[in-house]
Amino acid sequence: MKRVAAIFLVSVLTLYGSTNLKFLTADTCKNCHAWVVKGWKSSWHAKSHYTKDPLYRSVLEYMAKKTHSPLESLQIRCAQCHNPRTSVKKMSDDEQFAAKFGMGVERVEKALDAP
């Protein structure tokens, strides 16, 4: 009985726990919450992206060299707070190895470039 209940619970959470694409970008939110979106756009969190903030970029590049980790791995780790909607939460060992040798990891690059 416990097994059936666990399967049912996992099924329900999988079905209803997916991301609602309607709220993927702030464009949907700003219709009702314009002041929140405006405040966020002028905040440091809005600018703390590898392509937008040279200080943030420098820190990540330094840490990648210091820890001998691929830059993408650190970007993913930081994105968990700075962009919690990112679809990739962790890089596999194979992806880290490929990134370290300059081979593109499409799944990771797509997640990092997402809005």
N, C-alpha and C positions, 0 to 999 in steps of 0.2 A: 504493500500500500504506500509506503514511504517513497518508493521508486516512482510510482505513478504520479504522486503529488509533486515530486521533484521535476519530473518531465513536464508536467502541466505548468508548473511555475516558470521553468526556463522558457517554454513555448510562449507563454503570455508576455514575459519580459522581453523576449526577442521581438515579438510582434509589435508591442507598444513602446518599446524602448528605443526605437530607431529615431534618427534625427529628422525633425520636421523641416523639409526643404524650404518651406515658406519663411522660416526665420534664419536662413543661412547667411544673409547679409543684413546690414543695418537699414537698407532701403525700406524694408517692410516695417521696421520698428519706428522709423522717424515720422511716419504719418501721425502717430499718437504721442510719441515721446521725443519730439524734436529737441527739447532742451537737454535731454540726456545724450542724444547723438551729438549735438553741438559741443557739449562739454567734453565728451570722449574724444572727438576729433582734435581738440586743442590740448589733450592730455599727453603725457609722456608715454602712456601705454599705446596710444594710437601710432606713435612714432617709433616704438621699440620693435622695429623689424629690420632684418639684416640689410635690406635694400634702402631703407629710409634714414637710418641713424648711423653716422660714421663711428661714434663712440661705441655703440652696441656692437657694430661689426668688428671693430678693433679688439674689444674684449673677447668676443667669440673666437677670433683668429688667434689671439694670444693663448687662450685656454686650450684650443685645439692643438697648438704646438706643445704647450706645457704638459698636456696629458697624453700626447701621442694618439689622439682620437680624431676620427674624421670630423670635419667641420659640420657636416650634415647631422651627425649624431648629437652634437651640442645644440644645433638649431632646433631639433626635435625636442630635446629635453627642455629647452627654454620655452618653446611654443606651448607646452602643456599648461603654463600659466598665462603667458602673453597672448596666446590664441588657443583657448581650450577647445574650440571646435575643430581643431586639426584632426584629420582622419587617421594619421599615423601617430601612435603613442610611443613606439620604440622601434629601433632598427634591429634586424636580425644580424647575427654574426657575419653571414654571407654579404649582406648589404653594407655593413661597416667595412669589410675587407674590400669590396668593390669600390666603395667611395674613397677609401684610403689610397687606392691606385688610380684615381681619376676616372673611373668608369661611372657613368651616370646611373643613378638608381631612380627610375621614372616614378615609382610609387611615392618615394620620399620627396622628390622635386615637385611633383604635382601638389602634394599636401602642403609644402612650404610656401608655394605660390598662391594657394587658395585665399580668397578674401577673408 
